Amino acid sequence: MFGDMMGGLEEKQAGMKKKLAEIILDIQSNEGEIKIKISGTSEILNIEIAEALMQSAEKEKLEDLLLVTINEAIQASAAHGEEMARQMMQEMLPPGFEGMKGLFG
């Protein structure tokens, strides 16, 4: 019984990781000066900086904006992954254990 459950869990985890890798989130700074593409596995795929910011920004301002926007992208990716994991755990509960869903979300 538990061997089947564990094998199913490993397959679902692999499937979830594949789905997360295919998800692309677009995150941008408040003014839209910096745009980041990040996968559901938190791999940063692209960073785009507005030309106007490159020409007018002080180095420190640009670094701060990059840092904040990258951290927001990582947080968004992690939140998306956590929600998918929560859904996967709820789907795996056997019949009769619906009351335990609160433990996973």
All heavy atoms as an XYZ file, in Angstrom:
796
protein
N       0.828     -1.202      0.000
C       0.000      0.000      0.000
C       0.866      1.257      0.000
O       0.725      2.106     -0.831
C      -0.930     -0.015      1.205
C      -1.768      1.236      1.328
S      -2.792      1.132      2.797
C      -3.145      2.823      2.996
N       1.788      1.346      0.984
C       2.611      2.540      1.067
C       3.625      2.612     -0.067
O       4.001      3.683     -0.495
C       3.307      2.636      2.426
C       2.375      2.935      3.554
C       2.124      1.988      4.532
C       1.731      4.151      3.630
C       1.253      2.255      5.565
C       0.854      4.432      4.659
C       0.606      3.488      5.626
N       4.073      1.443     -0.565
C       4.997      1.430     -1.700
C       4.355      2.039     -2.931
O       4.981      2.813     -3.646
N       3.083      1.712     -3.156
C       2.363      2.294     -4.287
C       2.217      3.801     -4.114
O       2.370      4.566     -5.061
C       0.968      1.669     -4.429
C       1.024      0.214     -4.866
O       2.076     -0.191     -5.400
O       0.034     -0.498     -4.668
N       1.941      4.222     -2.861
C       1.754      5.639     -2.596
C       3.062      6.387     -2.826
O       3.075      7.465     -3.412
C       1.269      5.849     -1.165
C       0.772      7.254     -0.912
S       0.271      7.588      0.797
C      -0.775      6.222      1.182
N       4.177      5.826     -2.372
C       5.470      6.488     -2.526
C       5.884      6.552     -3.991
O       6.424      7.553     -4.444
C       6.548      5.781     -1.703
C       6.331      5.868     -0.197
S       6.077      7.550      0.398
C       7.721      8.193      0.218
N       5.635      5.472     -4.743
C       5.940      5.494     -6.169
C       5.114      6.542     -6.880
O       5.598      7.274     -7.742
N       3.844      6.641     -6.495
C       2.970      7.654     -7.071
C       3.438      9.053     -6.727
O       3.369      9.967     -7.543
N       3.936      9.216     -5.505
C       4.430     10.519     -5.067
C       5.643     10.937     -5.901
O       5.725     12.081     -6.347
C       4.794     10.479     -3.583
C       5.374     11.759     -2.988
C       4.380     12.907     -3.096
C       5.771     11.527     -1.537
N       6.564     10.012     -6.126
C       7.761     10.335     -6.911
C       7.390     10.729     -8.338
O       7.945     11.675     -8.892
C       8.725      9.151     -6.915
C       9.381      8.910     -5.581
C      10.206      7.637     -5.540
O      10.265      6.899     -6.551
O      10.796      7.370     -4.474
N       6.430     10.003     -8.922
C       5.978     10.334    -10.277
C       5.326     11.704    -10.306
O       5.566     12.511    -11.216
C       4.992      9.281    -10.788
C       5.632      7.951    -11.132
C       4.599      6.901    -11.530
O       3.444      7.263    -11.809
O       4.978      5.720    -11.555
N       4.484     11.978     -9.306
C       3.807     13.279     -9.254
C       4.813     14.411     -9.049
O       4.673     15.470     -9.634
C       2.730     13.286     -8.183
C       1.530     12.446     -8.558
C       0.394     12.683     -7.603
C      -0.785     11.815     -7.977
N      -1.720     12.477     -8.826
N       5.825     14.182     -8.203
C       6.851     15.202     -7.988
C       7.604     15.494     -9.284
O       7.876     16.651     -9.603
C       7.829     14.764     -6.905
C       7.289     14.867     -5.515
C       8.277     14.367     -4.478
O       9.064     13.457     -4.735
N       8.232     14.953     -3.290
N       7.945     14.452    -10.013
C       8.648     14.644    -11.283
C       7.765     15.398    -12.262
O       8.233     16.300    -12.967
C       9.073     13.298    -11.869
N       6.486     15.037    -12.301
C       5.554     15.731    -13.183
C       5.377     17.181    -12.789
O       5.319     18.069    -13.641
N       5.319     17.443    -11.471
C       5.175     18.817    -11.009
C       6.414     19.636    -11.355
O       6.311     20.776    -11.801
C       4.945     18.849     -9.501
C       4.628     20.251     -8.988
S       4.243     20.305     -7.246
C       5.876     20.371     -6.557
N       7.592     19.050    -11.187
C       8.826     19.774    -11.514
C       8.861     20.122    -13.006
O       9.257     21.224    -13.388
C      10.046     18.938    -11.126
C      11.340     19.684    -11.276
C      12.514     18.923    -10.706
C      13.774     19.757    -10.828
N      14.926     19.094    -10.262
N       8.406     19.195    -13.842
C       8.372     19.452    -15.280
C       7.393     20.582    -15.591
O       7.698     21.486    -16.369
C       7.976     18.181    -16.031
C       7.979     18.344    -17.529
C       7.619     17.057    -18.244
C       7.588     17.313    -19.745
N       7.088     16.175    -20.481
N       6.214     20.550    -14.947
C       5.228     21.612    -15.163
C       5.766     22.958    -14.699
O       5.567     23.974    -15.363
C       3.927     21.297    -14.431
C       3.098     20.229    -15.078
C       1.820     19.989    -14.290
C       1.037     18.829    -14.852
N      -0.176     18.555    -14.053
N       6.428     22.976    -13.545
C       6.995     24.224    -13.027
C       8.044     24.794    -13.976
O       8.122     26.006    -14.173
C       7.611     24.003    -11.645
C       6.637     23.889    -10.483
C       7.375     23.465     -9.217
C       5.896     25.197    -10.254
N       8.851     23.922    -14.569
C       9.886     24.388    -15.502
C       9.277     25.022    -16.740
O       9.878     25.901    -17.359
C      10.796     23.229    -15.891
N       8.063     24.597    -17.091
C       7.387     25.129    -18.285
C       6.658     26.435    -18.013
O       6.302     27.153    -18.940
C       6.402     24.089    -18.816
C       7.087     22.837    -19.339
C       6.114     21.717    -19.656
O       4.903     21.836    -19.351
O       6.571     20.696    -20.209
N       6.431     26.762    -16.741
C       5.719     27.989    -16.389
C       6.675     29.164    -16.475
O       7.788     29.124    -15.957
C       5.140     27.872    -14.971
C       4.027     26.826    -14.966
C       4.629     29.216    -14.466
C       3.531     26.457    -13.598
N       6.235     30.211    -17.142
C       7.038     31.429    -17.258
C       6.245     32.572    -16.624
O       5.115     32.853    -17.023
C       7.339     31.789    -18.732
C       7.963     30.607    -19.476
C       8.213     33.041    -18.812
C       9.288     30.157    -18.963
N       6.852     33.228    -15.629
C       6.238     34.371    -14.975
C       6.942     35.633    -15.448
O       8.173     35.668    -15.546
C       6.354     34.243    -13.456
C       5.752     32.985    -12.828
C       6.121     32.895    -11.352
C       4.251     32.970    -12.997
N       6.162     36.667    -15.727
C       6.714     37.961    -16.106
C       6.533     38.916    -14.927
O       5.410     39.217    -14.533
C       6.002     38.524    -17.343
C       6.306     37.725    -18.589
O       7.492     37.531    -18.879
O       5.354     37.294    -19.267
N       7.620     39.370    -14.364
C       7.606     40.266    -13.207
C       8.298     41.554    -13.629
O       9.303     41.534    -14.335
C       8.364     39.636    -12.008
C       7.846     38.230    -11.700
C       8.297     40.543    -10.789
C       6.407     38.128    -11.283
N       7.733     42.678    -13.184
C       8.376     43.946    -13.526
C       8.402     44.875    -12.320
O       7.610     44.736    -11.401
C       7.697     44.602    -14.718
C       6.242     44.917    -14.558
C       5.672     45.505    -15.846
O       6.386     46.099    -16.649
N       4.393     45.343    -16.028
N       9.338     45.819    -12.350
C       9.441     46.810    -11.288
C       8.198     47.701    -11.322
O       7.434     47.683    -12.300
C      10.709     47.644    -11.458
O      10.674     48.353    -12.682
N       8.014     48.474    -10.273
C       6.814     49.317    -10.170
C       6.602     50.209    -11.387
O       5.480     50.381    -11.850
C       6.873     50.179     -8.906
C       6.673     49.360     -7.653
O       6.147     48.249     -7.696
N       7.103     49.900     -6.528
N       7.642     50.773    -11.898
C       7.542     51.674    -13.045
C       7.699     50.928    -14.372
O       7.671     51.542    -15.434
C       8.609     52.778    -12.941
C       8.538     53.597    -11.671
C       7.260     54.417    -11.572
O       6.809     54.953    -12.591
O       6.719     54.511    -10.450
N       7.912     49.638    -14.315
C       8.083     48.852    -15.531
C       9.431     49.041    -16.191
O       9.633     48.641    -17.332
N      10.374     49.603    -15.450
C      11.701     49.873    -16.016
C      12.543     48.607    -16.137
O      13.444     48.526    -16.955
C      12.441     50.885    -15.136
C      11.723     52.212    -15.014
C      12.231     53.023    -13.839
O      12.324     52.460    -12.719
O      12.538     54.198    -14.038
N      12.242     47.629    -15.265
C      12.964     46.365    -15.283
C      11.931     45.257    -15.399
O      10.955     45.226    -14.651
C      13.809     46.177    -14.013
C      14.885     47.265    -13.945
C      14.440     44.786    -13.978
C      15.713     47.245    -12.689
N      12.157     44.350    -16.350
C      11.260     43.215    -16.552
C      12.077     41.936    -16.446
O      13.148     41.839    -17.037
C      10.584     43.298    -17.919
C       9.704     44.528    -18.061
C       9.094     44.620    -19.439
C       8.280     45.896    -19.551
N       7.733     46.093    -20.887
N      11.542     40.989    -15.689
C      12.238     39.721    -15.477
C      11.318     38.579    -15.865
O      10.148     38.561    -15.483
C      12.668     39.568    -14.009
C      13.689     40.656    -13.668
C      13.236     38.179    -13.746
C      14.128     40.673    -12.239
N      11.857     37.634    -16.623
C      11.161     36.386    -16.925
C      11.810     35.317    -16.056
O      13.027     35.166    -16.054
C      11.295     36.005    -18.394
C      10.440     36.823    -19.331
C      10.449     36.218    -20.728
C       9.691     37.060    -21.700
N       8.253     37.112    -21.473
N      10.952     34.590    -15.308
C      11.442     33.562    -14.408
C      10.558     32.327    -14.551
O       9.352     32.441    -14.756
C      11.467     34.073    -12.945
C      12.178     33.097    -12.025
C      10.075     34.432    -12.446
C      12.500     33.659    -10.649
N      11.186     31.168    -14.473
C      10.416     29.926    -14.581
C       9.816     29.578    -13.225
O      10.194     30.152    -12.192
C      11.308     28.781    -15.060
O      12.174     28.387    -14.028
N       8.926     28.612    -13.228
C       8.339     28.135    -11.992
C       9.351     27.444    -11.091
O       9.103     27.237     -9.908
N      10.509     27.092    -11.634
C      11.590     26.500    -10.840
C      12.608     27.551    -10.398
O      13.710     27.225     -9.988
C      12.313     25.392    -11.637
O      12.795     25.933    -12.862
C      11.390     24.214    -11.908
N      12.233     28.810    -10.507
C      13.043     29.966    -10.078
C      14.306     30.184    -10.902
O      15.265     30.784    -10.438
C      13.398     29.873     -8.588
O      12.230     29.902     -7.802
N      14.292     29.708    -12.125
C      15.413     29.991    -13.027
C      15.113     31.302    -13.753
O      14.097     31.425    -14.426
C      15.574     28.870    -14.049
C      16.703     29.139    -15.026
C      16.825     28.060    -16.093
O      16.095     27.062    -16.063
O      17.681     28.241    -16.972
N      15.991     32.271    -13.602
C      15.802     33.552    -14.285
C      16.182     33.350    -15.747
O      17.294     32.932    -16.066
C      16.622     34.668    -13.631
C      16.086     34.908    -12.216
C      16.570     35.945    -14.465
C      16.790     35.947    -11.421
N      15.224     33.640    -16.621
C      15.398     33.385    -18.043
C      15.822     34.628    -18.812
O      16.505     34.521    -19.827
C      14.093     32.831    -18.626
C      13.546     31.581    -17.928
C      12.162     31.254    -18.432
C      14.499     30.415    -18.135
N      15.389     35.800    -18.340
C      15.707     37.026    -19.063
C      15.537     38.222    -18.128
O      14.646     38.233    -17.288
C      14.786     37.185    -20.277
C      15.205     38.325    -21.172
O      16.391     38.526    -21.441
N      14.239     39.104    -21.637
N      16.385     39.205    -18.295
C      16.250     40.489    -17.600
C      16.306     41.566    -18.671
O      17.235     41.608    -19.482
C      17.377     40.716    -16.576
C      17.307     39.662    -15.471
C      17.280     42.132    -15.989
C      18.421     39.740    -14.452
N      15.299     42.425    -18.657
C      15.223     43.523    -19.624
C      15.214     44.840    -18.846
O      14.411     45.020    -17.933
C      13.943     43.389    -20.445
C      13.784     44.415    -21.529
C      12.492     44.193    -22.313
O      12.123     43.026    -22.548
O      11.863     45.196    -22.663
N      16.118     45.743    -19.211
C      16.212     47.042    -18.554
C      15.897     48.116    -19.588
O      16.495     48.140    -20.675
C      17.622     47.276    -17.972
C      17.964     46.150    -16.988
C      17.719     48.651    -17.305
C      19.395     46.140    -16.519
N      14.950     48.995    -19.254
C      14.555     50.062    -20.170
C      15.759     50.938    -20.503
O      16.573     51.266    -19.632
C      13.435     50.890    -19.561
N      15.859     51.286    -21.762
C      16.981     52.109    -22.226
C      17.073     53.427    -21.461
O      18.160     53.877    -21.095
C      16.833     52.377    -23.732
C      18.043     53.027    -24.373
C      19.278     52.135    -24.354
O      19.135     50.920    -24.524
O      20.390     52.666    -24.174
N      15.922     54.033    -21.183
C      15.911     55.306    -20.461
C      16.525     55.151    -19.065
O      17.236     56.045    -18.593
C      14.480     55.836    -20.357
N      16.273     54.048    -18.418
C      16.849     53.806    -17.097
C      18.360     53.628    -17.202
O      19.109     54.137    -16.371
C      16.211     52.567    -16.452
C      16.733     52.184    -15.077
C      16.481     53.305    -14.062
C      16.094     50.897    -14.605
N      18.798     52.945    -18.228
C      20.236     52.732    -18.411
C      20.971     54.059    -18.614
O      22.087     54.227    -18.142
C      20.491     51.819    -19.620
C      20.037     50.397    -19.421
S      21.026     49.520    -18.224
C      22.573     49.410    -19.083
N      20.325     54.993    -19.288
C      20.981     56.266    -19.594
C      20.925     57.244    -18.430
O      21.828     58.040    -18.253
C      20.352     56.893    -20.838
C      20.617     56.089    -22.086
C      19.907     56.633    -23.310
O      19.144     57.585    -23.226
N      20.165     56.021    -24.448
N      19.850     57.166    -17.632
C      19.673     58.193    -16.606
C      19.957     57.712    -15.185
O      20.172     58.528    -14.303
C      18.246     58.742    -16.663
O      17.330     57.732    -16.281
N      19.951     56.431    -14.964
C      20.041     55.927    -13.589
C      21.461     55.960    -13.051
O      22.424     55.731    -13.778
C      19.514     54.499    -13.522
N      21.519     56.246    -11.782
C      22.783     56.091    -11.095
C      23.003     54.600    -10.887
O      22.056     53.825    -10.805
C      22.727     56.778     -9.729
C      22.476     58.256     -9.785
C      22.278     58.838     -8.386
O      22.562     58.137     -7.387
O      21.836     59.975     -8.303
N      24.229     54.209    -10.809
C      24.572     52.802    -10.633
C      23.851     52.216     -9.420
O      23.263     51.129     -9.483
C      26.080     52.656    -10.485
C      26.566     51.233    -10.298
C      28.089     51.219    -10.160
C      28.638     49.834    -10.064
N      28.527     49.237     -8.754
N      23.848     52.931     -8.312
C      23.234     52.432     -7.082
C      21.718     52.252     -7.246
O      21.154     51.257     -6.776
C      23.529     53.397     -5.928
C      23.103     52.848     -4.590
C      23.560     53.742     -3.457
O      24.737     54.135     -3.421
O      22.714     54.032     -2.595
N      21.062     53.182     -7.922
C      19.616     53.070     -8.144
C      19.307     51.846     -9.012
O      18.376     51.090     -8.721
C      19.058     54.321     -8.814
C      17.572     54.218     -9.095
C      17.034     55.423     -9.845
C      15.561     55.191    -10.172
N      15.011     56.239    -10.999
N      20.075     51.648    -10.045
C      19.882     50.500    -10.924
C      20.087     49.194    -10.158
O      19.290     48.260    -10.270
C      20.838     50.578    -12.116
C      20.794     49.425    -13.109
C      19.401     49.236    -13.689
C      21.805     49.666    -14.229
N      21.126     49.131     -9.356
C      21.381     47.935     -8.562
C      20.232     47.657     -7.596
O      19.793     46.513     -7.444
C      22.700     48.087     -7.794
C      23.919     48.051     -8.694
C      25.200     48.438     -7.974
O      25.151     49.001     -6.860
O      26.278     48.167     -8.535
N      19.729     48.705     -6.946
C      18.615     48.539     -6.008
C      17.363     48.042     -6.720
O      16.679     47.139     -6.232
C      18.314     49.850     -5.284
C      19.383     50.237     -4.270
O      20.210     49.367     -3.910
O      19.401     51.417     -3.846
N      17.044     48.627     -7.865
C      15.869     48.196     -8.622
C      16.007     46.747     -9.080
O      15.049     45.976     -9.026
C      15.645     49.099     -9.842
C      14.851     50.372     -9.616
C      14.882     51.245    -10.869
C      13.427     50.061     -9.217
N      17.190     46.380     -9.542
C      17.428     44.995     -9.949
C      17.240     44.045     -8.774
O      16.569     43.012     -8.891
C      18.838     44.829    -10.518
C      19.016     45.149    -11.980
C      20.500     45.195    -12.339
C      18.297     44.132    -12.845
N      17.811     44.377     -7.645
C      17.733     43.525     -6.467
C      16.280     43.326     -6.038
O      15.840     42.195     -5.810
C      18.555     44.142     -5.333
C      18.657     43.333     -4.052
C      19.385     42.024     -4.320
C      19.394     44.132     -3.000
N      15.516     44.398     -5.943
C      14.114     44.312     -5.524
C      13.306     43.494     -6.523
O      12.529     42.615     -6.145
C      13.519     45.730     -5.364
C      12.006     45.674     -5.219
C      14.134     46.420     -4.152
N      13.484     43.739     -7.806
C      12.693     43.054     -8.824
C      13.057     41.573     -8.915
O      12.180     40.718     -9.063
C      12.864     43.747    -10.192
O      12.616     45.158    -10.039
C      11.873     43.204    -11.209
N      14.324     41.253     -8.800
C      14.738     39.842     -8.804
C      14.144     39.118     -7.598
O      13.622     38.012     -7.721
C      16.273     39.716     -8.837
C      16.800     40.108    -10.222
C      16.716     38.291     -8.478
C      18.310     40.255    -10.296
N      14.194     39.736     -6.424
C      13.618     39.106     -5.231
C      12.111     38.913     -5.379
O      11.576     37.882     -4.963
C      13.948     39.907     -3.972
C      15.369     39.686     -3.521
O      15.924     38.607     -3.687
N      15.969     40.709     -2.952
N      11.416     39.878     -5.968
C       9.977     39.728     -6.204
C       9.702     38.576     -7.168
O       8.744     37.816     -6.987
C       9.379     41.022     -6.750
C       9.283     42.122     -5.707
C       8.818     43.455     -6.280
O       8.581     43.571     -7.506
O       8.699     44.405     -5.490
N      10.531     38.432     -8.177
C      10.360     37.341     -9.137
C      10.564     35.990     -8.459
O       9.785     35.046     -8.676
C      11.339     37.512    -10.307
N      11.574     35.878     -7.632
C      11.840     34.621     -6.920
C      10.692     34.291     -5.970
O      10.247     33.148     -5.890
C      13.197     34.693     -6.183
C      14.340     34.732     -7.198
C      13.365     33.520     -5.213
C      15.702     35.056     -6.603
N      10.174     35.298     -5.272
C       9.045     35.077     -4.361
C       7.799     34.634     -5.125
O       7.086     33.736     -4.671
C       8.754     36.340     -3.554
C       9.827     36.646     -2.535
C       9.667     38.019     -1.904
O       8.789     38.791     -2.250
N      10.529     38.327     -0.952
N       7.540     35.230     -6.279
C       6.379     34.851     -7.086
C       6.519     33.411     -7.578
O       5.562     32.637     -7.558
C       6.213     35.812     -8.266
N       7.709     33.046     -7.989
C       7.969     31.685     -8.447
C       7.773     30.684     -7.311
O       7.148     29.637     -7.481
C       9.393     31.581     -9.014
O       9.688     30.259     -9.380
N       8.294     31.002     -6.137
C       8.155     30.111     -4.984
C       6.694     29.961     -4.579
O       6.241     28.853     -4.274
C       8.989     30.641     -3.807
N       5.946     31.044     -4.583
C       4.528     30.990     -4.225
C       3.764     30.114     -5.200
O       2.888     29.334     -4.806
C       3.938     32.399     -4.178
N       4.099     30.222     -6.463
C       3.438     29.398     -7.483
C       3.752     27.919     -7.251
O       2.870     27.066     -7.327
C       3.899     29.842     -8.876
C       2.998     29.412     -9.966
N       1.861     30.092    -10.292
C       3.058     28.352    -10.797
C       1.249     29.473    -11.281
N       1.963     28.412    -11.609
N       4.985     27.612     -6.943
C       5.393     26.238     -6.668
C       4.721     25.682     -5.422
O       4.290     24.525     -5.395
N       4.611     26.509     -4.387
C       3.952     26.067     -3.156
C       2.481     25.753     -3.407
O       1.957     24.773     -2.879
C       4.087     27.144     -2.074
C       5.487     27.272     -1.525
C       5.657     28.480     -0.619
O       4.653     29.153     -0.272
O       6.809     28.770     -0.261
N       1.814     26.559     -4.203
C       0.406     26.313     -4.513
C       0.240     25.011     -5.299
O      -0.666     24.230     -5.028
C      -0.187     27.488     -5.296
C      -1.646     27.307     -5.659
C      -2.564     27.095     -4.453
O      -2.270     27.592     -3.358
O      -3.604     26.418     -4.623
N       1.116     24.770     -6.245
C       1.047     23.513     -6.999
C       1.291     22.313     -6.087
O       0.616     21.289     -6.210
C       2.046     23.523     -8.158
C       1.615     24.400     -9.312
S       2.728     24.265    -10.729
C       2.358     22.609    -11.295
N       2.225     22.425     -5.157
C       2.505     21.325     -4.225
C       1.299     21.079     -3.320
O       0.936     19.928     -3.047
C       3.741     21.643     -3.391
N       0.664     22.148     -2.869
C      -0.516     22.029     -2.014
C      -1.638     21.308     -2.756
O      -2.279     20.400     -2.229
C      -0.961     23.412     -1.556
C      -2.021     23.415     -0.500
C      -2.382     24.806      0.045
N      -1.704     25.956     -0.505
C      -0.605     26.543     -0.001
N      -0.043     26.052      1.070
N      -0.072     27.600     -0.551
N      -1.849     21.677     -4.011
C      -2.881     21.030     -4.829
C      -2.552     19.553     -5.044
O      -3.436     18.703     -4.972
C      -3.024     21.738     -6.172
C      -3.673     23.092     -6.075
C      -3.671     23.833     -7.403
O      -3.209     23.328     -8.419
N      -4.182     25.052     -7.398
N      -1.277     19.246     -5.293
C      -0.875     17.869     -5.508
C      -1.145     17.034     -4.254
O      -1.671     15.920     -4.339
C       0.608     17.788     -5.867
C       1.095     16.368     -6.135
S       2.867     16.258     -6.437
C       3.501     16.318     -4.767
N      -0.829     17.570     -3.079
C      -1.049     16.835     -1.841
C      -2.540     16.598     -1.608
O      -2.944     15.514     -1.191
C      -0.435     17.585     -0.648
C       1.077     17.604     -0.673
S       1.850     15.974     -0.700
C       1.391     15.348      0.888
N      -3.367     17.572     -1.910
C      -4.806     17.410     -1.730
C      -5.355     16.341     -2.667
O      -6.219     15.561     -2.283
C      -5.523     18.738     -1.948
C      -5.283     19.717     -0.818
C      -5.925     21.061     -1.045
O      -6.483     21.327     -2.101
N      -5.851     21.932     -0.054
N      -4.858     16.294     -3.883
C      -5.309     15.303     -4.853
C      -4.888     13.889     -4.453
O      -5.540     12.918     -4.825
C      -4.755     15.619     -6.242
C      -5.351     16.860     -6.865
C      -4.629     17.293     -8.130
O      -3.695     16.589     -8.584
O      -4.981     18.359     -8.662
N      -3.804     13.771     -3.698
C      -3.293     12.461     -3.328
C      -4.012     11.853     -2.126
O      -3.881     10.672     -1.865
C      -1.794     12.545     -3.039
C      -0.976     12.766     -4.285
S       0.769     12.810     -3.921
C       1.033     11.178     -3.248
N      -4.772     12.660     -1.381
C      -5.455     12.126     -0.207
C      -6.455     11.061     -0.628
O      -7.250     11.263     -1.543
C      -6.181     13.251      0.545
C      -5.294     14.236      1.291
C      -6.132     15.353      1.892
C      -4.505     13.536      2.389
N      -6.431      9.921      0.041
C      -7.381      8.852     -0.297
C      -8.798      9.238      0.124
O      -8.982     10.108      0.974
C      -6.867      7.652      0.504
C      -5.953      8.196      1.526
C      -5.488      9.529      1.065
N      -9.804      8.591     -0.451
C     -11.193      8.869     -0.072
C     -11.381      8.693      1.438
O     -10.820      7.785      2.046
C     -11.989      7.816     -0.847
C     -11.115      7.435     -1.989
C      -9.710      7.574     -1.490
N     -12.142      9.591      2.022
C     -12.389      9.534      3.452
C     -11.462     10.414      4.266
O     -11.657     10.622      5.455
N     -10.424     10.956      3.647
C      -9.474     11.800      4.358
C      -9.651     13.275      3.995
O      -8.775     14.079      4.223
C      -8.028     11.381      4.052
C      -7.614     10.125      4.750
C      -7.982      8.881      4.255
C      -6.868     10.178      5.908
C      -7.607      7.726      4.899
C      -6.483      9.021      6.559
C      -6.858      7.783      6.059
N     -10.811     13.628      3.424
C     -11.040     15.007      2.989
C     -10.863     16.016      4.113
O     -10.436     17.123      3.906
C     -12.434     15.164      2.367
C     -12.599     14.464      1.038
C     -12.926     12.981      1.171
O     -13.251     12.508      2.275
O     -12.829     12.275      0.148
N     -11.187     15.591      5.351
C     -11.046     16.488      6.492
C      -9.617     16.888      6.766
O      -9.366     17.876      7.447
N      -8.665     16.160      6.240
C      -7.248     16.461      6.453
C      -6.726     17.495      5.476
O      -5.601     17.950      5.599
C      -6.409     15.186      6.343
C      -6.698     14.193      7.443
S      -5.649     12.731      7.309
C      -4.035     13.431      7.625
N      -7.545     17.908      4.525
C      -7.073     18.879      3.532
C      -6.560     20.137      4.187
O      -5.648     20.779      3.707
C      -8.176     19.198      2.527
C      -8.404     18.106      1.529
C      -9.416     18.514      0.492
C      -9.620     17.379     -0.495
N     -10.610     17.710     -1.497
N      -7.142     20.517      5.330
C      -6.700     21.718      6.023
C      -5.249     21.647      6.453
O      -4.600     22.657      6.641
N      -4.719     20.454      6.601
C      -3.315     20.306      6.990
C      -2.371     20.736      5.870
O      -1.212     21.045      6.115
C      -3.015     18.844      7.348
C      -3.744     18.288      8.573
C      -3.451     16.796      8.709
C      -3.354     19.028      9.828
N      -2.874     20.717      4.625
C      -2.020     21.015      3.475
C      -2.359     22.349      2.847
O      -1.913     22.643      1.755
C      -2.138     19.906      2.426
C      -1.809     18.557      2.977
C      -2.794     17.628      3.213
C      -0.511     18.231      3.306
C      -2.497     16.389      3.729
C      -0.203     16.993      3.834
C      -1.194     16.081      4.062
N      -3.124     23.162      3.432
C      -3.465     24.435      2.799
C      -4.473     25.120      3.483
O      -5.156     25.697      3.950
